[in-house]
Amino acid sequence: MRINISTLIFLFLSILSLFVGFFFGEDSSGSGGFISDYNKTWGYIKALQNNLFTLPTEGNWTVHTPLHYVIVSQLGILFKTDLFLRLIFLIICLSIPLIFFYCLKVKFSKLNVNILIFLSLIIFLMPAFRSSVIWLNAHATALIFFLSFLYFFLVWEKNGFKNLITLNIFLQTIFLALAVYTRQYYAYFYLYLMWIYFRKFSFINFIKISFFVLSLSIPGFILIFNEPAILKSTFDPNLANTILISSSIIFFYIIPFYLTYFWSLKKNFFKLREMISAEKILLLSIFLLTVFLNLFFEYNYKIYGGGFFIKISYLFFNNNYFFLITSFFGLVALIDFFKRDIKNLPFIIIFLIGFSAYMIFQKYFEPIFFMIILLMMNNNLISDTISKLKNVYFLYFYFLVYLIVAIINDVFKITKILI
């Protein structure tokens, strides 16, 4: 299928924007977190060049699993200066939107190729992706491995989840293991994968693949034995914080999909009114849940983030009411995802309570949640939205505005000054 000239232009501009961001030292994700992580972990990278078995917490560098730093340390031997190393890393990370494109191509094989390219280009507009790529962050390396896992998983799914242990299955488990050894929280998806294997494989094949997965986990057990701090968590028992913040952040990424959906219903107002009327008991229940959770909500957004909407809420209204509205709609959207397909439940749980910590940053969800709702969660609303190029243009515009606002905030430190 023919690729439009406009699509190629946007592809070129997207890649160019990343190099421009590199030149100016962009950290549009906010709070200087990626630059801070880079400065803090650079000593670990240098230490690994001298001793590949250096543990990540020996110099209080990081509590994340070390695969990213091991890889980067060896690249650092080839590319002597840190600036050149960062540039090489950026070039390698251009594979992330490329792999995402191939995943989309497997999932939506009948869609226009221009739509698929534009969807993959939206990744370039997400501040956490840009900042992680520019500042040599493990977040980007983990995405390469995770998307590689998703590609092979989607191919297996497209072929009908055949009850055969093929090279594809081994590649799935290996790439997901590499993602876990880069960032621990990808282990959540291992639980999902093993559940799928349990359901789709015969008992004998499930036992076989389980032993292989166990062998992949041996280095992890050795690492934890020598460095128990790897299991250290910032877990917060106050689930009210987690649910309200996570649902608010999730709503941020779902908004454009629902806007295009409701826009399509604008000529049928009565249908929209009937939908709302039919769900009024559910909506009231979610509203009461939001109010109840707010009674226990206690979160220091000035220090520990909390996402785009909580900062907007305090910046413009000096209270959390707007934030609570977004949390309410986020919960409504997640319930809608569940009602459309019960198979979405594992991903809803992962993103709603999986990051239960006293600090929850929007970068934890970016761009992985966007990828999951497109590639793994079943929702005809999503598939209908991206079936039209004009809707994809709207998605692109939405995230472009988000990036512009994030860059302005990074340059002028608006939230730091005013909040």
Sequence and secondary structure as in RCSB ss.txt:
>XXXX:A:sequence
MRINISTLIFLFLSILSLFVGFFFGEDSSGSGGFISDYNKTWGYIKALQNNLFTLPTEGNWTVHTPLHYVIVSQL
GILFKTDLFLRLIFLIICLSIPLIFFYCLKVKFSKLNVNILIFLSLIIFLMPAFRSSVIWLNAHATALIFFLSFL
YFFLVWEKNGFKNLITLNIFLQTIFLALAVYTRQYYAYFYLYLMWIYFRKFSFINFIKISFFVLSLSIPGFILIF
NEPAILKSTFDPNLANTILISSSIIFFYIIPFYLTYFWSLKKNFFKLREMISAEKILLLSIFLLTVFLNLFFEYN
YKIYGGGFFIKISYLFFNNNYFFLITSFFGLVALIDFFKRDIKNLPFIIIFLIGFSAYMIFQKYFEPIFFMIILL
MMNNNLISDTISKLKNVYFLYFYFLVYLIVAIINDVFKITKILI
>XXXX:A:secstr
    HHHHHHHHHHHHHHHHHHHTT  TTSTTHHHHHHHHHHHHHHHHHH TT  TTTTT  SS SHHHHHHHHH
HHHS SHHHHHHHHHHHHTHHHHHHHHHHHHHTTTS HHHHHHHHHGGGG HHHHHHHHTT HHHHHHHHHHHHH
HHHHHHHHTT  S   HHHHHHHHHHHHHHTT GGGHHHHHHHHHHHHHHS HHHHHHHHHHHHHHHHHHHHHHH
H GGGG   B S HHHHHHHHHHHHHHHHHHHHHHHHHHTTT HHHHHHHHHHTHHHHHHHHHHHHHHHTT    
HHHHB  HHHHHHHHHHSSSHHHHHHHHHHHHHHHHHHHH GGGHHHHHHHHHTT BS B GGGGTTHHHHHHHH
TS  HHHHHHTTSHHHHHHHHHHHHHHHHHHHHHHHHTHHHHH 
